[in-house]
Amino acid sequence: MADNRLPPGQVRTHKWPVLDLGDQPVIDRRDWSLSVGGMVRRPIKWSWKDFMAQPQISSVSDIHCVTQWSRFDNRWEGIGAKTLLEAVQPDPEASHLMLRSYDGYSTNLPLADFDDEDVILAHSWEGEPLTREHGGPVRVIVPKLYFWKSAKWLRHITFTNQDIPGTWEAQGYHMRGDPWKEERYDD
């Protein structure tokens, strides 16, 4: 069964390695906020209290890093991407999102990949608040794509009608990042 869950070129790990740009911002939940804008009918700016007032979900998913490790059965809590989409109501022309983090990181996502039942804006992992090193207080989890698409320390989402490269995409990483197709780097 595990072999069916392990994408090509990946090795399973039980640890959760820490990878970042070298800066792990310290974000107090009282100071944290999430704004969403661009091509949406209802832009939002949520405080921690606003975020936690949204319907909460739990999900279990595997994660696959472009550095060739995979970790199975991660338990997340947070709000589903579908809840966020319902709140902001993207324009019909919106096709992509740009996720921006408190450390200056950014990554692009096709709206079709974000608009999925298994995508979650997570505040907890394995029943505990996300630690700073793993992107707390909130990170996006997009299980179907390589983990660099699951932005840590989320602060802003922009909806757009263009596929704009983020931090790693501008450095030659694939614009989508499907681990089953080994979309690691742009050819």
N, C-alpha and C positions, 0 to 999 in steps of 0.2 A: 504493500500500500504506500509506504513512504517514497518509493521510487517514482510513483505517479505524481507526487507532490514536489519533487525536486527538479527544477528546470535544468536544462543542459548547462554544463560548465560550473555548476554550483556544488558546494560541500555543505552538509548539514552541520550546524553547531548547536550546542545547548546554551552557550553564552550569548550575550548581546554586546558585541563590540561597539565601542564608541568612536564615531568618526564625525568630524566637523571641520570648520574653516580655521580652527585654532582659537576661537573666541567663544566662550560659553556665557552668554549674557545672564546677569542676575536680574530676574524679573519677579518682583513681589506681586502676588495676585491682586493686591489692592491697586496696583499701578498698571496692570495688564489690561489691554483692550484689543478688540478685533474690529477692524473696519472693513467694509465690503463696498466696492463702488464700480465704476465703469459702466458697462452696458447692462444695467439692471434697472428695474422699475422702482425699487425701493432700497436705496442705499441704507446701510446700517452702521452703527458704531456701538458695539456691545462692551460693557464692562464685564468683569468677572461675574458679578451678580446677575447681569442680564444673560450671560452665556449659560450659567448654571440653572437659570429659570426655564431654559428651553427643554423640550422633551429629551430625556437621557436614554441612551441605548447601551447595550453590551454587545460585543461581537468577538469572535475568535478568528484569527487569520494567520497565515504564514507570511513571513517577510523575506525578501530576497535582495541582498546588496550587490551592487555592481562589482564589488571587490571579491565576489564569488562565494560568499557565505549565505546560508539560508537558515532561518530559525522557525520551527513549526509551533503552532498552537499558542499564539500570543493572545491573551485576553485583554481587551480594551474596554474602557467606558468613556463616553462622551456624547456628542450629538452627531447624528447621521448627516451626511452631506445632503440628503434629500430634505431634511429639516431646514438647513441653511438655504437651499434653493427655493423652497417654498416661501421663506421669509423675504428673500431679495427679489424673486421673480425675474430671472434673466430675460433680456430682450431676445426675440426670436433670431436675430442676427448673431448673437453671441455664440462663439464656437470654441473659445479657449479661456483659460484662467491663467493669471500670473499670481503665484503665491509669494509673499514677501515675509521675511523673518526679521526679528529684532537684531540679529547679528549682521544684517546686510545681505544675507543669502536670498536668492530668488530661484524659482523653478516654474516652468510652464506645464500646463496640463490641458489635454483636450477636454472639453466639457463632457463629452460622452464617457470618458473614463472617470470623471469626478461624480457624475450622476449615476451612482450605482449603490445598491443596497449595502455593500461591504465597505464603503468609504466612510470614515469616521474622523471627526475632529476630536481627538482623544485628549483627555486630561488625566486618565489613569491607565496603568498597566499592571496586570496581575493583582488587582485589588488595592493598589497603592497609588497615590498621586505620582504622575510622571516626574522623574528626577530632572534636575537641571541638565545633566549630561546627556539625557535622552530626549531633550526638547521641551521639558515642562516650563511653563504650565500647560501649554497646548501645542500639539503637533498634529499634522494631517497624516492619516494612514490610508494609502492607496495600494492595497495588497496585490493587485494585478500588474503593477509596474515595479521596476527596480526602486529600492528604498530611497534613493536620492530625490525621488518625486514626492516623498512624504515629509514635507518641510517641517523642521523643528522650529520652536519659538515663534509660532505663527502670529503675525500682527496685522496683515492686510491681504485682501484678495481683490484683484481687479479682473472683471469680465471684459473680454475683448473679442473682436472678430478676426484677430490675427494670431498666428502661432509665433510668438516672440521668444527668442532664446533667453533662458535664465543663466545663472552663474555657471553651472557645469556645461550646459548646452552651448554656451558661447566659447567654451574651451574645447569643444569637439565631441562632447557626449551626444548620444542620440537624442533627437527631439522628443521621442515618445518613451522609449525605455521598457519594452516588453521583454521580461526575462525568458519567456518561452521561445521567443524568436532570437534571443541573445542580442537584443538591440542595445549594446553597450556604448558603442561609439558611432559617430556619423561617418559613413563611408564616403 
